[in-house]
């Protein structure tokens, strides 16, 4: 299968319409740089009310008892147009890795059978090791925030500032999936 083939072209973007799209500060920074948009236009802090999330990526707030996850404005994703991602080249790692988990297992709950088969042949757009490296770097930023949580209004700026100065060094291997 050619590396430019996009299995997502075989479905109606149910994952982009159904999931809360979690992100790292590095993801937000990449999208800002690629699109010229402000983080507030597309990123937000979601209350961590999901069934499964990594507790090392939750953000505490001084002025709230909830914990939060950084993510995109979703349901559907703000970058979804005509059932296609308009920013895939700089999309969050979770989107570029989808429907594969870090352990390599296919989690295609929302994928129809043809895209599932195509993903099995094609593989993920980004390696698990590249994603893990960036997640580990993001977890350090979250840990720093959580040592002395601030107000929610300053959290996004803190995360982005720290991401600018702490980018992981691994090259991003990305296949075009447009």
C-alpha positions, 0 to 999 in steps of 0.5 A: 500500500502506498505511504500516501494512502489515507485509510481515513478517506474510507470513513466518515471521521467518527473518531474526530466527531466522538472522541475528546481529542487530547493533546500535549503542549507540543501538539498545540505549539505545532498547530499554532506554528503551522496555522498561525492561530492562537491556542485559545482558538482551538485548545482548551482544558477539559475536565478529566471525566473520561473513563481512561486517561494517563494520570501523569497528564492531568493538570491540577488547578489552584482555584478548582477541585477538578483535574484537567486534560489539555485537548482540542475543542472537539465534538467534532474537532474544530479542524474537521471539514467535510469529514477530513482533517485539515491539519493532519501534518501537524495534528496531535500525536494521538490523532497521527497515531490513531487507531494504534495504541502505544503498545501497537494494538489496533483500537479501531472502535469507530472505524468501519471494516475497510479502514481497519483493514487498511490501517493493518496494512499501512500502520501508524503515521508516527512511531510509538517511540516518537510519541512516547518521547514527546509524552514523557517530555510533556509529563515533565511539564505537567509535573512542574505545573502540578508542583505549584498549580496556578489558576486555570486562566494561566495554565495554557500559557504556562504549558506552551511557554514550557513546550517552546523550551523543552521540545523533544529532540527525536525527529518526527517520522510522518507519512502524508495522510491527506 
